[in-house]
Amino acid sequence: MKLWLGILCLLAAVIAGCAKSEQGSAAAPQTLLAEGSVAPPIDTTAHTGEHVTLAALRGKPVVLYFYPKDDTSGCTKEACEIRDAWQKFQEAGAVVLGVSTDDNASHVAFADKYKLPFMLLPDTGGAIAKAYGVPIRLGMVKRVTFIIDRQGKVTKVFPGVNPAGHAAEILAAIAVQRT
């Protein structure tokens, strides 16, 4: 009995140590970028090969949506809903950028498989997620969406995204900006 108790205590200590090392031993929990904040710069190459900077997108609303992993059920549902509402996003003049920690080879396969009409950005090192305060767990970003207005300010943050129906939520938030 004492042996099992010792093993359980050791296991609990190892798990606690892993949790600390994943988050950083002295680091405070990451906080999402707040509404009203200036959106941090983005400078990367999309899966299409196009160079993307947030500064070049000024004058257009930007949907910056973080998703955990290419070609998984929830991420596919979210991406396909945006694809299926693509005409409405275009009518709103919005640019949609999907961000995950997957690389561009994975993004190309995902976009091709589901005929995604928007750009996917690689964040393999997590720099974009960190700038926006998006947590990364087990190498994957949390599902969070930011709406950035024409002047480069964050006007809406969706911190707990449900993939089903999210495209409609995004479009409603963009419509509020236009009024």
C-alpha positions as CSV (number, residue, x, y, z in Angstrom):
1,M,0.0,0.0,0.0
2,K,2.8,2.4,0.9
3,L,4.5,1.6,-2.4
4,W,1.4,2.6,-4.3
5,L,1.0,5.8,-2.3
6,G,4.7,6.6,-3.0
7,I,4.2,6.0,-6.8
8,L,1.1,8.2,-6.8
9,C,2.9,11.0,-5.0
10,L,5.8,10.7,-7.4
11,L,3.4,10.8,-10.4
12,A,1.6,13.8,-9.0
13,A,4.9,15.6,-8.6
14,V,6.0,14.8,-12.2
15,I,2.6,16.0,-13.6
16,A,2.9,19.2,-11.6
17,G,6.4,19.7,-12.8
18,C,5.4,19.2,-16.4
19,A,2.5,21.7,-16.0
20,K,4.9,24.3,-14.6
21,S,7.5,23.8,-17.4
22,E,4.8,24.0,-20.1
23,Q,3.6,27.4,-18.7
24,G,6.9,28.6,-17.5
25,S,7.7,28.5,-13.9
26,A,7.4,32.2,-13.0
27,A,5.2,33.3,-15.9
28,A,1.7,34.6,-15.3
29,P,-1.1,33.0,-17.3
30,Q,-1.4,34.6,-20.7
31,T,-4.2,37.1,-21.2
32,L,-5.9,37.6,-24.6
33,L,-5.4,40.9,-26.3
34,A,-8.3,43.1,-25.2
35,E,-10.9,44.8,-27.4
36,G,-9.8,48.3,-28.2
37,S,-6.2,47.3,-28.4
38,V,-4.0,48.0,-31.4
39,A,-3.6,44.7,-33.2
40,P,0.1,43.6,-33.0
41,P,1.9,43.4,-36.4
42,I,1.9,40.2,-38.4
43,D,4.6,39.5,-41.0
44,T,4.6,36.1,-42.5
45,T,4.0,34.0,-45.7
46,A,0.6,32.4,-46.2
47,H,0.1,28.9,-47.5
48,T,-0.6,30.5,-50.9
49,G,3.0,31.9,-51.0
50,E,1.7,35.4,-50.5
51,H,3.6,37.7,-48.1
52,V,1.1,38.9,-45.5
53,T,1.5,42.0,-43.2
54,L,-1.3,43.4,-41.1
55,A,-0.2,46.9,-42.0
56,A,-0.9,46.2,-45.7
57,L,-4.4,45.2,-44.8
58,R,-5.3,48.6,-43.2
59,G,-8.6,49.9,-44.6
60,K,-10.2,46.5,-44.5
61,P,-11.8,44.6,-41.6
62,V,-9.6,41.6,-40.8
63,V,-10.8,38.3,-39.2
64,L,-7.9,36.7,-37.5
65,Y,-9.0,33.3,-36.3
66,F,-6.8,30.9,-34.4
67,Y,-7.6,27.2,-34.7
68,P,-5.8,24.2,-33.2
69,K,-5.0,21.9,-36.1
70,D,-5.5,21.4,-39.8
71,D,-7.9,18.7,-41.0
72,T,-9.4,17.9,-37.6
73,S,-13.2,17.8,-37.1
74,G,-13.8,21.1,-35.3
75,C,-11.3,23.0,-37.3
76,T,-12.7,21.6,-40.6
77,K,-16.2,22.6,-39.5
78,E,-15.1,26.1,-38.7
79,A,-13.1,26.6,-41.9
80,C,-15.9,25.1,-44.1
81,E,-18.5,27.4,-42.5
82,I,-16.4,30.4,-43.4
83,R,-15.8,29.0,-46.9
84,D,-19.6,28.5,-47.3
85,A,-20.3,32.1,-46.3
86,W,-17.4,33.4,-48.3
87,Q,-19.6,35.6,-50.6
88,K,-20.9,37.4,-47.5
89,F,-17.3,37.9,-46.2
90,Q,-16.4,39.4,-49.6
91,E,-19.4,41.7,-49.6
92,A,-18.3,43.0,-46.2
93,G,-14.8,43.6,-47.6
94,A,-13.3,41.4,-44.9
95,V,-10.0,39.6,-45.1
96,V,-9.9,36.2,-43.3
97,L,-6.7,34.9,-41.9
98,G,-6.6,31.5,-40.3
99,V,-3.7,30.8,-37.9
100,S,-2.4,27.6,-36.4
101,T,0.9,26.1,-35.4
102,D,0.8,23.9,-38.5
103,D,3.3,24.6,-41.2
104,N,2.5,25.8,-44.7
105,A,2.8,22.3,-46.2
106,S,0.0,21.2,-43.9
107,H,-2.0,24.4,-44.6
108,V,-1.7,23.8,-48.4
109,A,-3.1,20.2,-48.0
110,F,-5.9,21.4,-45.8
111,A,-6.9,24.4,-48.0
112,D,-6.8,22.2,-51.2
113,K,-8.8,19.4,-49.6
114,Y,-11.6,21.7,-48.5
115,K,-11.3,24.4,-51.2
116,L,-10.7,27.2,-48.7
117,P,-10.7,30.6,-50.4
118,F,-8.8,32.4,-47.6
119,M,-5.3,32.5,-46.4
120,L,-3.9,30.2,-43.7
121,L,-0.9,31.5,-41.8
122,P,1.8,29.3,-40.2
123,D,2.7,30.0,-36.5
124,T,5.1,27.2,-36.0
125,G,7.0,29.1,-33.3
126,G,3.9,30.5,-31.7
127,A,5.0,34.2,-32.1
128,I,1.6,35.4,-33.5
129,A,-0.3,33.5,-30.8
130,K,2.0,35.0,-28.1
131,A,1.5,38.6,-29.5
132,Y,-2.3,38.1,-29.3
133,G,-2.2,36.3,-25.9
134,V,-3.6,33.1,-27.4
135,P,-2.7,30.1,-25.2
136,I,-0.8,27.2,-26.8
137,R,-1.3,23.7,-25.2
138,L,0.4,20.6,-26.4
139,G,1.7,22.5,-29.4
140,M,-1.8,23.7,-30.5
141,V,-3.4,27.2,-30.2
142,K,-6.7,27.7,-28.4
143,R,-9.6,28.4,-30.7
144,V,-10.0,32.2,-30.5
145,T,-11.1,34.8,-33.1
146,F,-10.2,38.5,-33.3
147,I,-12.0,41.1,-35.4
148,I,-9.7,43.9,-36.4
149,D,-11.2,47.1,-37.8
150,R,-10.0,49.2,-40.8
151,Q,-7.8,51.3,-38.5
152,G,-6.0,48.2,-37.0
153,K,-7.8,48.1,-33.7
154,V,-9.3,44.9,-32.2
155,T,-13.1,45.5,-32.0
156,K,-14.2,42.0,-31.0
157,V,-12.7,39.0,-29.3
158,F,-14.3,35.6,-29.3
159,P,-12.4,33.8,-26.6
160,G,-14.4,30.5,-26.5
161,V,-15.3,29.6,-30.0
162,N,-17.8,26.9,-30.9
163,P,-17.0,26.0,-34.5
164,A,-20.7,25.4,-35.3
165,G,-22.2,28.8,-36.2
166,H,-19.1,30.8,-35.7
167,A,-19.0,32.2,-39.3
168,A,-22.4,33.8,-38.6
169,E,-21.1,35.3,-35.3
170,I,-18.1,36.8,-37.2
171,L,-20.3,38.3,-39.9
172,A,-22.6,39.8,-37.3
173,A,-19.6,41.4,-35.6
174,I,-18.3,42.8,-38.9
175,A,-21.8,44.2,-39.7
176,V,-21.8,46.1,-36.3
177,Q,-18.5,47.7,-37.4
178,R,-20.1,49.0,-40.6
179,T,-23.0,50.7,-38.8
